[in-house]
Amino acid sequence: MFVAANCMADAILGHLPDAPDVLKYFSLMPPTASPASLQRYRLSACDDPHYDLPLVHRVAILWNSSNIPEWGHCLWCNMLPSQVAFIILLTRMFKVTHLVECGRMGGLPVLHYSRFGLNVTSFELSPIPWVKDALIALAPSVQQIDGDCIKGIPLYIEETTRADPTSRIGIIFDGPKGWGVIDLANRLAERAVFIAIDDQSPEMVVLKGNRGVRPRWPYVYEGSPQWDAWMPTRVMTAALNAGESASPTTPRGRMKSAVGVQGFRGPQDIVRPYRHEDTRSTQMIMLGGRWRWD
């Protein structure tokens, strides 16, 4: 790996733009975070945590609002507020003109990107109907595309740069977690400003099924000393847990601490959806061929 190049990428964390509006929106005060950041992780209307393999074809907690007229729509994140905020800061730093997301799931990051005026396109192979409806209502400017982003994003880049060769595209892989994602990112990076890969770190490249393929472009990652100096993951998850404690009941009045979802590994496998663990959160940001700022 290019050690000097990675040092250059790490240095970005020391030169993030002054963006008090972004930090206030996410209730962040790096290197600390407020319990109020929970509202940017999961909308208050979200209830009924559950699995639905036939719908999304993967093991993931889904949420829903059973009373939209009274409670509003339900959208949620699978990325931490600090991770989403960091992506928004990068879009400003590198003057991104188009942000394309692979993997919409709960849809809340898309809402956040749109609220900061970004031109957002979101691909989802297994769309959740109520998430699509919520984004139509709350973020109508977002282009939602149902289909395989692995095939769709290269075509999107081709069409976008053909229409405007000066386009500066940021890519977010929040869906593909393993097989081939690093190889795909390597192939797309030359034409992108950056590529954010959720649930990925240098130590996980082999474990996540990338068959030993390593990033060929400079990258930063959550858990590095540079990232931890900005926003330690344990601080972010502690803030979310404090937020859950500050609002201890669900929209339907159940105690959050008593809610458990049956997992898939037998009767002892109970998932606590309102409990946040810092060991599960990683993210890698690969700089692309158009990353340099003026």
C-alpha positions as CSV (number, residue, x, y, z in Angstrom):
1,M,0.0,0.0,0.0
2,F,1.1,3.6,-0.6
3,V,2.2,4.6,2.9
4,A,2.9,8.2,1.9
5,A,-0.4,8.4,0.0
6,N,-2.3,7.1,3.1
7,C,-0.6,9.7,5.3
8,M,-1.9,12.3,2.8
9,A,-5.4,10.8,3.1
10,D,-5.1,10.7,6.9
11,A,-4.2,14.4,6.9
12,I,-7.6,15.3,5.5
13,L,-9.1,14.7,8.9
14,G,-7.0,17.6,10.1
15,H,-8.3,19.9,7.4
16,L,-12.0,19.4,7.4
17,P,-13.9,22.5,6.5
18,D,-15.4,24.8,9.2
19,A,-19.0,23.7,9.1
20,P,-20.9,24.6,12.2
21,D,-24.2,24.0,10.5
22,V,-23.3,20.4,9.8
23,L,-22.1,19.7,13.3
24,K,-25.1,21.4,14.9
25,Y,-27.5,19.5,12.7
26,F,-25.9,16.2,13.8
27,S,-25.4,17.4,17.4
28,L,-21.7,16.8,17.2
29,M,-18.9,18.7,19.0
30,P,-15.8,16.8,17.9
31,P,-14.4,14.9,19.6
32,T,-17.7,14.7,21.6
33,A,-21.3,14.1,20.7
34,S,-24.7,15.0,22.3
35,P,-27.4,12.5,23.1
36,A,-29.6,14.6,20.7
37,S,-27.6,12.9,17.8
38,L,-30.0,10.0,18.1
39,Q,-32.6,12.0,16.2
40,R,-30.3,11.9,13.1
41,Y,-29.8,8.1,13.5
42,R,-33.5,7.1,13.7
43,L,-36.6,9.3,13.3
44,S,-38.8,9.4,16.4
45,A,-41.7,7.7,14.6
46,C,-39.8,4.5,14.1
47,D,-41.2,1.5,16.0
48,D,-41.7,-2.2,15.6
49,P,-38.0,-3.4,15.1
50,H,-38.1,-6.7,13.2
51,Y,-36.5,-8.9,10.6
52,D,-38.0,-9.5,7.1
53,L,-35.8,-11.8,5.1
54,P,-38.3,-12.2,2.2
55,L,-38.4,-8.4,1.8
56,V,-34.8,-7.3,2.0
57,H,-32.9,-10.7,1.5
58,R,-30.5,-10.0,4.3
59,V,-30.2,-10.0,8.1
60,A,-31.0,-6.5,9.1
61,I,-33.3,-4.8,11.6
62,L,-36.1,-2.9,10.0
63,W,-38.3,-0.2,11.5
64,N,-41.7,1.1,10.7
65,S,-44.2,3.8,11.7
66,S,-47.7,2.4,12.4
67,N,-49.3,5.8,12.7
68,I,-47.9,8.2,10.0
69,P,-50.7,10.8,10.5
70,E,-49.8,11.2,14.2
71,W,-46.1,10.2,14.4
72,G,-44.8,10.9,10.9
73,H,-42.7,8.8,8.7
74,C,-40.0,6.3,9.8
75,L,-36.5,6.5,8.3
76,W,-33.3,5.2,10.0
77,C,-29.6,4.9,9.5
78,N,-27.2,1.9,9.5
79,M,-24.4,4.4,9.6
80,L,-23.5,6.5,12.7
81,P,-24.3,10.2,12.6
82,S,-20.6,11.0,12.7
83,Q,-20.0,8.8,9.6
84,V,-22.8,10.6,7.6
85,A,-21.6,14.0,8.8
86,F,-18.0,13.1,7.7
87,I,-19.3,12.3,4.2
88,I,-21.1,15.6,4.0
89,L,-18.0,17.4,5.1
90,L,-16.0,15.7,2.4
91,T,-18.6,16.7,-0.3
92,R,-18.0,20.3,0.7
93,M,-14.3,20.0,1.0
94,F,-14.0,18.4,-2.5
95,K,-16.8,20.4,-4.1
96,V,-18.8,17.3,-5.0
97,T,-21.5,17.9,-7.6
98,H,-23.2,14.5,-7.5
99,L,-23.5,11.9,-4.7
100,V,-24.6,8.4,-5.6
101,E,-25.5,5.8,-3.0
102,C,-25.5,2.0,-3.3
103,G,-27.8,0.6,-0.6
104,R,-30.7,2.7,0.6
105,M,-32.2,0.4,3.3
106,G,-33.7,2.8,6.0
107,G,-33.2,5.9,3.9
108,L,-32.3,8.4,6.5
109,P,-28.8,9.2,5.2
110,V,-30.4,10.1,1.9
111,L,-32.6,12.6,3.7
112,H,-29.6,14.1,5.4
113,Y,-27.7,14.5,2.2
114,S,-30.6,16.1,0.5
115,R,-31.1,18.6,3.3
116,F,-27.6,19.9,2.6
117,G,-28.4,20.6,-1.0
118,L,-26.6,17.6,-2.5
119,N,-27.7,16.1,-5.9
120,V,-28.4,12.6,-4.7
121,T,-29.1,9.4,-6.6
122,S,-29.9,6.3,-4.5
123,F,-29.8,2.6,-5.8
124,E,-31.5,-0.2,-3.8
125,L,-31.7,-3.8,-5.0
126,S,-34.4,-4.7,-2.4
127,P,-36.4,-1.5,-1.8
128,I,-38.6,-1.1,1.3
129,P,-42.0,0.3,0.2
130,W,-42.5,2.6,3.2
131,V,-39.0,4.0,3.0
132,K,-39.6,4.9,-0.6
133,D,-42.8,6.6,0.3
134,A,-41.2,8.5,3.1
135,L,-38.4,9.8,0.9
136,I,-40.9,10.9,-1.8
137,A,-42.6,12.9,0.9
138,L,-39.6,14.2,2.8
139,A,-36.9,14.4,0.1
140,P,-38.6,14.6,-3.3
141,S,-35.4,15.8,-5.0
142,V,-33.7,12.4,-4.5
143,Q,-33.6,10.1,-7.5
144,Q,-34.5,6.7,-6.3
145,I,-33.5,3.8,-8.6
146,D,-34.6,0.3,-7.8
147,G,-32.0,-2.2,-9.1
148,D,-28.5,-3.5,-8.8
149,C,-26.0,-0.7,-8.1
150,I,-23.1,-2.9,-9.1
151,K,-24.3,-2.6,-12.6
152,G,-26.1,0.8,-12.3
153,I,-23.3,3.0,-10.8
154,P,-20.7,2.5,-13.5
155,L,-23.4,3.4,-16.1
156,Y,-24.5,6.4,-13.9
157,I,-20.9,7.6,-13.8
158,E,-20.5,7.2,-17.6
159,E,-23.7,9.1,-18.3
160,T,-23.1,11.8,-15.8
161,T,-19.5,12.6,-16.9
162,R,-20.5,12.4,-20.6
163,A,-23.2,15.0,-19.9
164,D,-20.8,17.2,-17.9
165,P,-17.0,16.3,-18.0
166,T,-16.5,18.5,-14.9
167,S,-18.8,16.5,-12.7
168,R,-17.3,15.6,-9.3
169,I,-18.9,12.4,-8.1
170,G,-18.9,11.0,-4.6
171,I,-19.9,7.3,-4.2
172,I,-21.2,5.6,-1.1
173,F,-21.3,1.8,-0.8
174,D,-23.7,1.2,2.0
175,G,-25.1,-2.0,0.6
176,P,-22.4,-4.3,-0.7
177,K,-20.4,-5.4,2.3
178,G,-18.0,-7.9,1.0
179,W,-17.6,-9.9,-2.2
180,G,-15.9,-7.7,-4.8
181,V,-16.6,-4.3,-3.2
182,I,-12.9,-3.3,-2.9
183,D,-12.2,-4.5,-6.5
184,L,-15.2,-2.5,-7.7
185,A,-14.1,0.6,-5.8
186,N,-10.6,0.3,-7.2
187,R,-12.1,0.3,-10.7
188,L,-14.4,3.2,-10.1
189,A,-12.1,5.4,-8.1
190,E,-10.3,7.1,-11.0
191,R,-13.5,8.8,-12.0
192,A,-14.7,9.6,-8.5
193,V,-13.8,12.2,-5.9
194,F,-14.1,9.7,-3.1
195,I,-15.7,6.3,-2.3
196,A,-17.1,5.6,1.1
197,I,-17.4,1.9,2.0
198,D,-19.5,1.2,5.1
199,D,-18.7,-1.7,7.4
200,Q,-15.1,-2.0,6.0
201,S,-11.7,-1.4,7.4
202,P,-8.1,-2.6,6.4
203,E,-8.3,-5.5,8.9
204,M,-11.6,-6.6,7.4
205,V,-10.7,-6.6,3.7
206,V,-9.9,-10.4,3.7
207,L,-12.5,-11.3,6.3
208,K,-15.3,-9.5,4.3
209,G,-14.7,-11.8,1.3
210,N,-12.7,-9.5,-0.9
211,R,-10.3,-12.4,-1.7
212,G,-7.2,-10.4,-0.6
213,V,-7.9,-7.5,-3.0
214,R,-6.4,-4.4,-1.4
215,P,-7.3,-0.7,-1.9
216,R,-5.1,0.8,-4.7
217,W,-6.0,4.4,-3.7
218,P,-5.3,6.4,-0.6
219,Y,-7.8,5.8,2.2
220,V,-8.7,6.8,5.7
221,Y,-10.8,4.6,8.0
222,E,-12.7,4.8,11.2
223,G,-10.7,3.5,14.1
224,S,-7.4,5.0,12.8
225,P,-5.7,7.3,15.3
226,Q,-6.6,10.2,13.0
227,W,-10.3,9.4,12.9
228,D,-10.3,8.8,16.7
229,A,-8.8,12.2,17.2
230,W,-11.8,13.7,15.4
231,M,-14.6,11.5,16.7
232,P,-14.0,8.2,18.5
233,T,-16.6,5.6,17.7
234,R,-17.1,4.7,21.4
235,V,-18.0,8.4,22.0
236,M,-20.5,8.3,19.2
237,T,-22.2,5.1,20.4
238,A,-22.2,6.3,24.0
239,A,-24.1,9.4,22.8
240,L,-26.7,7.2,21.0
241,N,-27.1,5.1,24.2
242,A,-27.6,8.3,26.2
243,G,-30.2,9.4,23.7
244,E,-32.1,6.1,24.1
245,S,-32.0,6.5,27.9
246,A,-33.3,10.1,27.6
247,S,-36.3,8.9,25.7
248,P,-36.8,5.4,27.3
249,T,-40.1,4.5,25.7
250,T,-41.1,3.6,22.1
251,P,-43.9,5.5,20.2
252,R,-46.3,2.8,21.4
253,G,-45.2,3.1,25.0
254,R,-43.0,0.1,25.4
255,M,-39.8,0.4,27.5
256,K,-36.9,0.3,25.1
257,S,-34.8,-1.7,27.5
258,A,-37.3,-4.5,27.4
259,V,-37.5,-4.8,23.6
260,G,-35.7,-7.8,22.1
261,V,-35.9,-9.2,18.6
262,Q,-35.5,-13.0,18.1
263,G,-32.4,-13.7,16.1
264,F,-31.6,-16.7,13.8
265,R,-29.2,-18.7,16.0
266,G,-31.6,-20.3,18.4
267,P,-33.6,-19.3,21.5
268,Q,-30.6,-17.6,23.2
269,D,-30.1,-15.2,20.2
270,I,-31.9,-12.1,21.2
271,V,-31.0,-8.8,19.6
272,R,-31.4,-5.6,21.5
273,P,-32.1,-3.0,18.9
274,Y,-31.9,0.0,21.3
275,R,-28.4,-0.9,22.4
276,H,-25.5,0.4,20.5
277,E,-22.1,-1.3,20.4
278,D,-19.0,0.5,19.1
279,T,-17.4,-2.7,17.9
280,R,-19.8,-3.1,15.0
281,S,-19.1,0.3,13.3
282,T,-16.4,0.7,10.7
283,Q,-16.0,2.8,7.5
284,M,-13.4,3.3,4.9
285,I,-13.1,6.3,2.7
286,M,-11.0,5.8,-0.5
287,L,-9.9,9.0,-2.3
288,G,-10.4,8.9,-6.0
289,G,-8.8,10.4,-9.1
290,R,-10.7,13.7,-8.7
291,W,-10.2,14.2,-5.0
292,R,-7.9,17.2,-5.0
293,W,-9.3,20.5,-3.7
294,D,-8.5,23.9,-5.2
